[in-house]
Amino acid sequence: MRPAIRSALEHAAELTRRNRLVDALALGEAAINQATDAEQPEIRQWLADHVRDFTGEDAH
């Protein structure tokens, strides 16, 4: 995926941890909407791999 999309998703995760859910959703949705069909599977995998980035939970 393009660096700008990855950066937006990382920022959305940070906003989520700060309880700014509306802003996080808007940013994440905008990034996903800009992604190409080829990028969609990588985005889905990135989101699955980074769930803890959004929840703020530590891996055990």
OpenMM code with the backbone's topology and positions (N, CA, C; nanometers):
from openmm import Vec3, app, unit

residues = "MET ARG PRO ALA ILE ARG SER ALA LEU GLU HIS ALA ALA GLU LEU THR ARG ARG ASN ARG LEU VAL ASP ALA LEU ALA LEU GLY GLU ALA ALA ILE ASN GLN ALA THR ASP ALA GLU GLN PRO GLU ILE ARG GLN TRP LEU ALA ASP HIS VAL ARG ASP PHE THR GLY GLU ASP ALA HIS".split()
positions = [
    Vec3(0.0844, -0.1167, 0.0000),
    Vec3(0.0000, 0.0000, 0.0000),
    Vec3(0.0890, 0.1231, 0.0000),
    Vec3(0.0362, 0.2296, -0.0477),
    Vec3(0.1122, 0.3544, -0.0547),
    Vec3(0.1404, 0.4076, 0.0859),
    Vec3(0.2554, 0.4725, 0.1017),
    Vec3(0.2914, 0.5268, 0.2332),
    Vec3(0.1872, 0.6228, 0.2900),
    Vec3(0.1225, 0.7011, 0.2066),
    Vec3(0.0223, 0.7963, 0.2562),
    Vec3(-0.0969, 0.7237, 0.3180),
    Vec3(-0.1349, 0.6118, 0.2610),
    Vec3(-0.2469, 0.5345, 0.3167),
    Vec3(-0.2052, 0.4711, 0.4482),
    Vec3(-0.0865, 0.4133, 0.4518),
    Vec3(-0.0369, 0.3534, 0.5769),
    Vec3(-0.0281, 0.4590, 0.6867),
    Vec3(0.0220, 0.5745, 0.6536),
    Vec3(0.0330, 0.6833, 0.7513),
    Vec3(-0.1039, 0.7256, 0.8031),
    Vec3(-0.2012, 0.7341, 0.7140),
    Vec3(-0.3364, 0.7710, 0.7557),
    Vec3(-0.3947, 0.6659, 0.8490),
    Vec3(-0.3727, 0.5386, 0.8198),
    Vec3(-0.4238, 0.4319, 0.9062),
    Vec3(-0.3554, 0.4354, 1.0428),
    Vec3(-0.2252, 0.4608, 1.0435),
    Vec3(-0.1532, 0.4711, 1.1709),
    Vec3(-0.2056, 0.5897, 1.2524),
    Vec3(-0.2316, 0.6997, 1.1848),
    Vec3(-0.2852, 0.8177, 1.2548),
    Vec3(-0.4263, 0.7889, 1.3058),
    Vec3(-0.5053, 0.7179, 1.2277),
    Vec3(-0.6400, 0.6803, 1.2723),
    Vec3(-0.6321, 0.5938, 1.3977),
    Vec3(-0.5341, 0.5048, 1.4033),
    Vec3(-0.5166, 0.4226, 1.5234),
    Vec3(-0.4849, 0.5097, 1.6436),
    Vec3(-0.3983, 0.6084, 1.6247),
    Vec3(-0.3636, 0.6995, 1.7338),
    Vec3(-0.4861, 0.7777, 1.7801),
    Vec3(-0.5644, 0.8268, 1.6869),
    Vec3(-0.6867, 0.8996, 1.7238),
    Vec3(-0.7830, 0.8102, 1.8004),
    Vec3(-0.7923, 0.6846, 1.7612),
    Vec3(-0.8809, 0.5908, 1.8303),
    Vec3(-0.8368, 0.5728, 1.9747),
    Vec3(-0.7060, 0.5572, 1.9953),
    Vec3(-0.6545, 0.5409, 2.1322),
    Vec3(-0.6816, 0.6645, 2.2172),
    Vec3(-0.6965, 0.7794, 2.1525),
    Vec3(-0.7253, 0.9041, 2.2242),
    Vec3(-0.8757, 0.9296, 2.2349),
    Vec3(-0.9549, 0.8284, 2.2024),
    Vec3(-1.1015, 0.8377, 2.2078),
    Vec3(-1.1580, 0.9426, 2.1132),
    Vec3(-1.0908, 0.9653, 2.0046),
    Vec3(-1.1405, 1.0559, 1.9003),
    Vec3(-1.1923, 0.9699, 1.7851),
    Vec3(-1.2944, 0.8925, 1.8148),
    Vec3(-1.3422, 0.7896, 1.7229),
    Vec3(-1.3993, 0.8462, 1.5934),
    Vec3(-1.4715, 0.9562, 1.6009),
    Vec3(-1.5307, 1.0146, 1.4798),
    Vec3(-1.4198, 1.0595, 1.3850),
    Vec3(-1.3186, 1.1259, 1.4396),
    Vec3(-1.2066, 1.1702, 1.3564),
    Vec3(-1.1311, 1.0513, 1.2989),
    Vec3(-1.1108, 0.9492, 1.3802),
    Vec3(-1.0394, 0.8301, 1.3358),
    Vec3(-1.1141, 0.7609, 1.2222),
    Vec3(-1.2441, 0.7484, 1.2382),
    Vec3(-1.3239, 0.6837, 1.1347),
    Vec3(-1.3205, 0.7631, 1.0050),
    Vec3(-1.3338, 0.8938, 1.0138),
    Vec3(-1.3315, 0.9777, 0.8936),
    Vec3(-1.1977, 0.9660, 0.8218),
    Vec3(-1.0892, 0.9683, 0.8964),
    Vec3(-0.9563, 0.9587, 0.8368),
    Vec3(-0.9337, 0.8209, 0.7751),
    Vec3(-0.9667, 0.7168, 0.8493),
    Vec3(-0.9494, 0.5811, 0.7979),
    Vec3(-1.0347, 0.5545, 0.6757),
    Vec3(-1.1592, 0.6008, 0.6797),
    Vec3(-1.2487, 0.5802, 0.5658),
    Vec3(-1.1963, 0.6529, 0.4419),
    Vec3(-1.1487, 0.7750, 0.4586),
    Vec3(-1.0950, 0.8503, 0.3458),
    Vec3(-0.9740, 0.7783, 0.2852),
    Vec3(-0.8882, 0.7250, 0.3696),
    Vec3(-0.7708, 0.6525, 0.3200),
    Vec3(-0.8113, 0.5272, 0.2443),
    Vec3(-0.9042, 0.4523, 0.3001),
    Vec3(-0.9489, 0.3287, 0.2355),
    Vec3(-1.0190, 0.3594, 0.1039),
    Vec3(-1.0966, 0.4664, 0.1000),
    Vec3(-1.1665, 0.5036, -0.0234),
    Vec3(-1.0701, 0.5451, -0.1341),
    Vec3(-0.9513, 0.5915, -0.0993),
    Vec3(-0.8515, 0.6308, -0.1985),
    Vec3(-0.7695, 0.5123, -0.2482),
    Vec3(-0.7789, 0.4012, -0.1802),
    Vec3(-0.6994, 0.2837, -0.2149),
    Vec3(-0.7501, 0.2198, -0.3441),
    Vec3(-0.6572, 0.1623, -0.4147),
    Vec3(-0.6922, 0.0887, -0.5357),
    Vec3(-0.7423, -0.0502, -0.4969),
    Vec3(-0.8045, -0.1176, -0.5912),
    Vec3(-0.8497, -0.2545, -0.5662),
    Vec3(-0.7330, -0.3443, -0.5275),
    Vec3(-0.6173, -0.3194, -0.5849),
    Vec3(-0.4988, -0.4005, -0.5550),
    Vec3(-0.4503, -0.3778, -0.4118),
    Vec3(-0.4750, -0.2604, -0.3570),
    Vec3(-0.4306, -0.2292, -0.2204),
    Vec3(-0.5257, -0.2815, -0.1141),
    Vec3(-0.6493, -0.3070, -0.1493),
    Vec3(-0.7502, -0.3468, -0.0508),
    Vec3(-0.7098, -0.4694, 0.0323),
    Vec3(-0.6610, -0.5783, -0.0291),
    Vec3(-0.6221, -0.6940, 0.0542),
    Vec3(-0.5093, -0.6605, 0.1526),
    Vec3(-0.4145, -0.5784, 0.1094),
    Vec3(-0.3048, -0.5412, 0.1990),
    Vec3(-0.3560, -0.4561, 0.3148),
    Vec3(-0.4523, -0.3688, 0.2873),
    Vec3(-0.5118, -0.2874, 0.3934),
    Vec3(-0.5856, -0.3758, 0.4925),
    Vec3(-0.6638, -0.4704, 0.4423),
    Vec3(-0.7356, -0.5627, 0.5323),
    Vec3(-0.6365, -0.6387, 0.6204),
    Vec3(-0.5267, -0.6844, 0.5615),
    Vec3(-0.4268, -0.7583, 0.6391),
    Vec3(-0.3603, -0.6666, 0.7410),
    Vec3(-0.3288, -0.5429, 0.7004),
    Vec3(-0.2664, -0.4485, 0.7923),
    Vec3(-0.3582, -0.4232, 0.9108),
    Vec3(-0.4874, -0.4025, 0.8845),
    Vec3(-0.5830, -0.3784, 0.9927),
    Vec3(-0.5905, -0.4984, 1.0870),
    Vec3(-0.5927, -0.6188, 1.0316),
    Vec3(-0.5978, -0.7393, 1.1144),
    Vec3(-0.4708, -0.7526, 1.1988),
    Vec3(-0.3575, -0.7187, 1.1399),
    Vec3(-0.2298, -0.7308, 1.2102),
    Vec3(-0.2090, -0.6216, 1.3158),
    Vec3(-0.2825, -0.5130, 1.3061),
    Vec3(-0.2599, -0.3980, 1.3939),
    Vec3(-0.3802, -0.3649, 1.4825),
    Vec3(-0.4591, -0.4629, 1.5146),
    Vec3(-0.5760, -0.4403, 1.6011),
    Vec3(-0.5342, -0.3738, 1.7310),
    Vec3(-0.4251, -0.4184, 1.7890),
    Vec3(-0.3807, -0.3614, 1.9171),
    Vec3(-0.3397, -0.2156, 1.9040),
    Vec3(-0.3020, -0.1729, 1.7834),
    Vec3(-0.2708, -0.0316, 1.7630),
    Vec3(-0.3947, 0.0543, 1.7870),
    Vec3(-0.5111, -0.0017, 1.7559),
    Vec3(-0.6348, 0.0722, 1.7719),
    Vec3(-0.6904, 0.0608, 1.9151),
    Vec3(-0.6684, -0.0522, 1.9788),
    Vec3(-0.7243, -0.0734, 2.1123),
    Vec3(-0.6320, -0.0247, 2.2234),
    Vec3(-0.5039, -0.0141, 2.1926),
    Vec3(-0.4080, 0.0268, 2.2934),
    Vec3(-0.3689, -0.0844, 2.3868),
    Vec3(-0.4142, -0.2063, 2.3587),
    Vec3(-0.3804, -0.3204, 2.4431),
    Vec3(-0.2406, -0.3701, 2.4106),
    Vec3(-0.1695, -0.4141, 2.5137),
    Vec3(-0.0388, -0.4746, 2.4952),
    Vec3(-0.0546, -0.6210, 2.4583),
    Vec3(0.0371, -0.6690, 2.3757),
    Vec3(0.0368, -0.8122, 2.3422),
    Vec3(0.0800, -0.8899, 2.4656),
    Vec3(0.0148, -1.0027, 2.4892),
    Vec3(0.0489, -1.0860, 2.6066),
    Vec3(0.1194, -1.2094, 2.5626),
] * unit.nanometer
topology = app.Topology()
chain = topology.addChain("A")
for resn in residues:
    res = topology.addResidue(resn, chain)
    for name in ("N", "CA", "C"):
        topology.addAtom(name, app.Element.getBySymbol(name[0]), res)
